[in-house]
């Protein structure tokens, strides 16, 4: 998951660079990137995933449409467990 998010960050950076010529950001694919740049993107991905560790109240309430009851405690535990697993990579 961390690498998948890192690649999406790279894609977002590439899109930004295309839309803003002269911004100083290069456009690159994942494979030819130097390892230090991959490591940087992986660190940013890890931080991004970590920021999502606890769902917001709005995210919790969005489950009302699915479960028709506020099972927030169980859902929060499941969500947190999934994020923690992704961070173990």
N, C-alpha and C positions, 0 to 999 in steps of 0.2 A: 504494500500500500504506500509506503514511504517513497519508493522509486516512482510509482504511478503518479503520485502528487507532484514529485519533483519534475517529472516530464511535463505535467500540465503547467507548472510554473514556467518552465522553459518555453512552452507553446505560447503562454500569455505574454512572456517577455518578447518573443519573436513577433507576435501580433502588434504589440506596442511599438516595437522598433519599425515595423512596416508602416504603421500609421503616423509615426513621428520621425521622419527622416532627419538625420543629423542629431539625434538625441544622444548619440554616443554608445548605444547598445548594439551589439552585433547580433546577427541572426545565425543560428547554428542548429544542427540536429544533435540528438543525444549522443549517439555513438562516437562521433569524432571529438566530443568535448574533452578537454584535459581533465584528469581525475580531480584536481583541486576545484574545478568549476562544478563537477558532478557532486563533490562533497559539500560544496556550498549550497547547491540546490537541495540536496538531501537534508541538510541542517534546516533550511527554510521550510521544507516540507514537514519535517518533524515538528517544528514550532507551530506550523499551521494546523496540523492535526491535534496537537496538544491544546491549542486554543479552543478547539471544539469539544474538549473532553466532557464538559458539562452542558447539557442542552439548556437553552433559554426557556423561560416560562412559555413563550409563544410556541416554541417547538413542542413542548410537552402538551400544550392545549391542542395542537394540531392532531394529536392522536385521538381526541374525542370523536372525530368523524369515523375512525376505524373501529375503536373499541366500545364506543357509546358509554364508557364509564372512565372515571379518572384513575387509571392504574399507574400513576406517576412514579411511585416508588419502584415498582418492578421495571418499568420502562427505563427509568433513569439508571438503574443498576445494569440493565442489559446494554444500554447505550455506552455507559462508562466502561464496561467490560470489553466491548468491541473496540473502542478507541484505545484502551490500554493494550489490547492484543496487537493492534496495528503499530503501536509505539515500541513493541518488543522486537520488531524486525531489525 
